[in-house]
Amino acid sequence: MTHVLVVGAYGSAGVAAAEGLLDAVGEDIDRLTLVDDGEPGGGLCILRGCMPSKEVLSAAEHRYQARHDDRLVGDPPEMDLERIVARKDEHVSDFAAHRRGAVHEMAERPGVEFRHERAEFVGERTIRVGDDSVEADYVVVATGSEPDVADIPGMDEVEFYGSADTLDATELPDSAVVMGFGFVGLELVPYLAEAGVDVTVIEHDERPLDEADPAFGEEMLSLYREEFGVEILTETYERRVEPTDSGVRLHVEGADGDRSAVDAEGLFCFTGRRPNVRGLGLERAGISVGPKRVAETMRSVDDPRVFVPGDANGKEPILHVAKEQGYLTAENVLADLRGDELRAYENVHHHVVFSGASVYPYARVGHSEASAEAAGLDYVVAHREASDDGVFKTKATPRGRATLVAGTDGTVLGYQGLHYHADVMAKTMQVVVERGMDVRTVPDRAYHPTTPEILDGLVRRAAEKVERA
């Protein structure tokens, strides 16, 4: 009998793997066990990630737009944190219930069982589930990620807000110092600013957005400083933190070696995420996780019958990636059972950051100019400022820029946008890039909503450069 066990079945990768395996139960698979001890359960994205963060960001977005539209008079509205959190909780509860329902429905099928209990490895593909010791032929570890707290002296002596704490807060301090200016920081810092918090951010590099060409990082700095009143200390590192009578004092050091301190009522830690495998007992099974410990087939390099999709593998903690890797895991488990070749995960770079309170999101699909250069590609690049298109002015969102990279043969290689509606344009550009479309054959036409006209301008400019190349 072939038994497959999925740990983390409520999460995005876990539920995708389970769905992909479901139709094989009774044929290639005799038994499928789904395990998750989540309470209430629903997965990271639903409970603590994408969905709740976009919910609260929408309030910040509305306030930002209200105070930037000079046709509206009077004081900007205040954000009612209790109402924001209550609505977020209501919607998240509905989403999570739907996810749980989907998992429980799968468990109604013959040969499928759901265990709402803790799972822990006690040996090679032997897992303790509740009070039972379960042996499986294949194990899928899809336990997601958890916050990676900054490792500096004093962190265990101070209270701080993580991303989940921020999403749940019905009261916020008057001032804050923020560690971490990656995806999470870029999204939550404007939320704090619109809620009336005086924010100081510590940024290790010259600019944020490591994956972006420098001009986008510079524009992001300008946006946050000028539009949201955020103080950003670049090329600065945290050295230690200590409690004070009024909050915290974060001691920092600049690139020039100068040391100083930032005092604030609250400390916010948005310093990334790591695989959520503590307490899972992987060491008892001789398994470790991380980008180099999990192959692109999602197979563990330590055990060919253990697969690790999603955030748990430490490769790319993004929702759509987790789902794709979950489905691929199911495909590869079945391929291994049948003696077929396993398929590697291939993904066109596709990231969206809901920065600038979602008013000024950043999107990148495919190559940036820098990555195209590093890959040794022959290319042309077209740039366009949002201010070149009057439609952005009419929507009181005149800032931002976009870039299109195309091969000298015309193939569209990548798009970057930091402007209003860049997030929704990312899907269009994903199709263009993944299909390998020729920039000269992309339709040159206006279409509604009118903000995508910025893409028309990019396409025209890139096509002209290809013709001259």
N, C-alpha and C positions, 0 to 999 in steps of 0.2 A: 504493500500500500504506500502510495506517495502522499506525504503530508507536508503542506506548506503553512508556515506560521508567519503572520504579519504583525509586527510590533509597532504601534503607533497608527492604528487603523482609522482614527478620527481625523488625522492630519491630511494635508493636500496630497503628499506623496503616497501615504499609506492607503488612503481610500482609492486613489488612482490605481495602485498596484492590485488592490482587492478587486476592483471592477474589471481590470484586465485579466485576472485569473478566474473570474466567476464562471464563465461559460465552459471552462476546461474541467470543472468539478464534475465527477462522474465519468470522465473520459481519461485524460492524462493525469488528473489529480483525483485522489480518493477523498482527501480531507483538507479543508481550508479553515484554519483557525485565525480569527481576528482578535487582537488584544489591544486594549487601551484603557488606562486607569484615569483618564481625564475627567475632571469634575468641574463644570457640568459636561465637558467634552465638546469638541467641535473643531479643534485644530488651531494652531498658532495664528494663521492669517485671520481667521474669523474672530477669535477671542482677544488677541493682543497685537495684531499686526495691521494688515492692509485695510480691512473693513472698518474697525473702530477709528483708525487714524484718519481715514478719508472723511468719516462722519464728523469728527471734531474740526478738521481742517475746513470743512464747508462753512462753518460759522465764521472762522477767521477770514475766509475768502470774501464773504458777504460784507463784513465790517470794512475790510480793506477797500473794496469797491465803493462802498458808501462814502468813505472819507476821501476818495480820490475823484469823485464825480462832482465837479463844481456847479452842476445844475441842482444838486441837493443842498439845502441850507440847514443850518442848525448843527448842534454838537453831534459828533459821531455816536452811534449807539454803543452801549456797553455790552460785553459778552456775558450772558448769564450762565456761569459755569455749571450750576446745578441743573438747569434745563438742558444744556449741551450734553452733560454726562448721562442724564436720565434718558434722553432720546437715543444716544449712542448705545446705552445698555439695552434698551428695548429692541432696537434693530439687531444688535449683535445676538441677543437671545433668540430672535426669530431665525437668523441665519444658522446659528449653532444647532437649533432644534431640527432644522431641515437636514443638516449634515448628519446628525445622529440618526435621524429617521432613515436616511439612505443606507447607513451602515447596518442598522438593525433589520432593515428590509432584506439586505443580502443574507443576513444570518437566518432568515426563514427558509432559505433554499436547502434541500437535502445535501448533507455533506459539509455544510458551512456552519460554523459556531462562532459566536461573539462572546468574549470574556471581558467584562468590565473590571479588570484586576491588574495589579502590577506584574510586570514581567521582568525576569532577571536570569541571565545566563548562569548556569551552574557547571557547564561543561561544553564540549563541542556539539553545537546545535541541540543542546539540552537546556530547556528553559523552565524555570520555576514560574508557574502562573498561579497566583494565589497559594494554595496549599499543595498543588499538584506539580509533579515533575513531568514535563512534556518533551518528548523527543520528536524532532522534525527533520525531514529530508532537506528542506530548504527553509531558510529564515530570511525575512525581509525586515531590516532595521530602518524604520522611517519615523524616528522620534523627534525630528525637527531640531530647532536651535534654542539657545537661551542667551540672555545678555552676558556679554564679556565685560566684566567690571574692570575699570582701570586699576592697574597694579602699582600704586604709589603709596608711600608711607602716609599713614593717617586715615586711609579709607575706612578702616574698621572702627574708627573713633567718631565718625561723623554720620549724620543721616543724609541721604541723598535721594533724588527722584530718578528712577529709571524710566524707560519709555512707557511701560505699563502704568506706573504711578502717575505719570503726567496725564495719560488718557483718562484716568479715574479721578483726578483731582478736582474737587469742587471749590477749593481755595488754593491760591497760588501766592508765593512770596512777592513782595514789591520789587525785589531785585534778585538776579540769578547769575551765576557763572556756569557756563556750559562746557563740559569736556566731551569732545566728539562732534565732528562736523561733516560726517559722511551722510548717507542716505537718511538716517533717522534724524540727525541733527538738522539737516537742511529742511526737513519737513516740519519738525516740531518747534524750531526756534521762532519762525514767524507766528505760530499759534500763541506762543508765550508773549511775544511782542504785542500782538493784537489784543491779548487779554490784559494788557497794561503792565507787564513785567519789564523792568529795566534790565536788558540782557547784555552780558559780555561773553563772547565765545573765544575759546582757545583753539587755534588752528595750527597744526604742526608745519604745514607747507606754506609756500608763497600764496597759494590760492586753493579753494576747494575744488571738487570734481576731478579726481585723479584721472578718470577715463576720458575727460574732455580735452579738446584743444585749449591752449592757454587763454584765448580770448573769451571763452565761455566762463572760465573760472573768474577772470577779472570782472566780467559783467555781473556775475553772481555776487561778488564782493560789493560792487557798487550798488546793486539793487538792495542788498540787505542793509547796508549802511545808510543809504539815502531814503529808501522807501519805508523801511521798518525801524530805523533808528537803532540798529544793533551795532554794538562795538565789537569788532573782530580783531583779535591780536594774532597776526600771522607770524609764521616761523617762531612759534613760541611753544614751550614744553612745560607740562606740569611736573613739579618736583616733589611737593608734599602738600598735604591739606591738614587743617586743624580747626577744631570748633572754636567759636567766639561767643561772646554773650549775645550777639545779635544774629548769629548764623554761622558762616564759615569764612575761612581765609585760605585761599589757594595760592601757594607760592609757585611762581613760574620763572622760566629763564628763556631769554630771547636768543636768537642765532648769534648775536654779538657777545653773548655771555653775561649781559646785564640781567640782574635778578630783581624781581619786584613781587608784589602780592596784590591779589584781587579780593576785596571783601564783598560779600553778598549775603542776603538772607537765606538763599537756597542754592544748593549744589545739584546740578543735573548731569547725569552720566549717560551719554549716548555713544559709548566707545565700542560699538560693534557687537557681533554675536558669535557664538561658538557652538559646535555640535552638542546637542542635549543628550549626552550618554553617561553622565555621572550616575552611579548607582545601578547601571545596567549590567555590570559584571562582565564586560567584554573581555577583560584580561583572563577570566577563567576559561574562555573559549579560544584564547590565543589570538584575539582580534584587536586591532586598533583602527581608528578612523582618521580621516584627513585627506586632503586633495591627492596625496601620493599613495595613500593606502587603499583607495577605491579606484578601480579602473573605469574607463569611460563607458564600459558596458554596465556599470553600477555594481560589478562583482568585487567583493573584497579580495585583496591580494593575499590575505591570510587564509581564507577558506573559500573555495570555488562555489560553495553552495550557500553562501551568505551574501546578500545584496543590500546595498545601502544607498537608497535614492533620497533626493531632497536635501534639506539643510543639514541633515545628520552627517553627510559626507564631507562637509566643509568646503565644497567647491564654489557654489554660487547660490547664496541663500535668497532666492527670489521665487515667488509663488508659481509663476507660469513654468519656470524651470523645474520646480519640484513636481508639478503635475506631469510634465512630459517625461521626467525621469522615472516617475512611478509607473506610468504606462509601459515605458521601455523595459523596466524591471520585470513586469509580468511577461512581456514578450520574450525576454531572455531566459527567464526561468523555464518557460515552456520549450524554448529552443534547446536549452541544455538537456531537458528531459528527453527530447526527441533525437538528440545527437546532432543538432544543427549548429551552424556557426552563430555566435552571438553578435549583435549589432552594437556599435559604439554610439554614444550620444553625440549628436552634432547640433549645434545651436548657433544661428546667426545672432551676433551681439544685439541685444534688444533690451535696453533699460529705460525706465521712466522714473524720474524723481519728481514728486509733487511739491516742488520747491516754491518759494514765494507765495505761501498760503494757497497753493494751487492756481494762483493767478499767473505766475510765471514758472510753469513746469519746465524741466529739462528732459529731453529725450535724445537717445542715441540709438540708431539702428545701423548695424554693419560697421564699416570702417570710419574712423575719424581720419583727419589728414595725417596726424602723427602715426597712427597704426598702419595706414597705407604706405607711408614712407618707410616705416620699420620693416614692413613685409616686402619691400623692394618692388612695389607695384609701379607701373607707369600710369599716372593719373593726372586729371585736371581737377580744380576745385572752384566752386562758385560760392560767393558769400552774399548775404542779403540782410539788411537791417529791418527790423519790424517797422521802424519809422518811415521806411520807403513805401509802405502800404497804408493808405489813409484809413482803411477799415479798423486798424488797431487804435488809431486816434479816436475814432468814433466810439469805441468801447472803453475809452479811458485806460488803455493798456498799451501805450506807445513804445515801451522799451523792449529790448531783446534782439536776438539775431538768429540766423540759421545758416547752415553750410551743407552743400551737397558735394560729395566726392564721386567722380566717375572715372573709369578707366579710359585710356586714350582710344580704346576700341568702342567706347560708348557705354559699356556696362556700368549701371549704377552700383556703386560700391558701398555708399553709406550716407547717412543723413544725421545731422545734429540740429536740435532746435532748443532755444531758451527763449520762449515767448508764449504769449496767450494761445491756448489750444495746441501747443506742441505735443501734449500727451495724446490727444485724439488723432493727430496726424501721424503718429508713430505707426499705427496699424497699416495705414495706406503705404507708408514707406517700407514697412516690413515686407509687404507683398511685392513691392517693386524690387527690393534688394534680393529677397529669396528667389524670385523668378528670374533674376539676372536680366532684367529689362534693359533695353538700350535707351539712353536718355533722349535720343533723337526721335524715338517712337512713343514716348510717354505723351499722352494727349495734352495738348496746349489749349486749355479751355477754362473759362471761369465756371465755377459751380458753387452751390450753396451748401453749408454756410460759407460766407465769403472770405473768412480768414485763411482758408487753404490757398488763396491766391499767392501767398508767399512761396508756396511750392512751385507754382507756375513760373514765377520769376527766377527761381533757382534752376529749374529745368531749362528754361530758355538760355540763361547765361552759360550753363554747363554744356548744352548742345553746341552753342557757338564756339566754345573753347575746344570741344572735341573736333569740330570741323576744321579748326585752325591747327590742331596738334599734328 
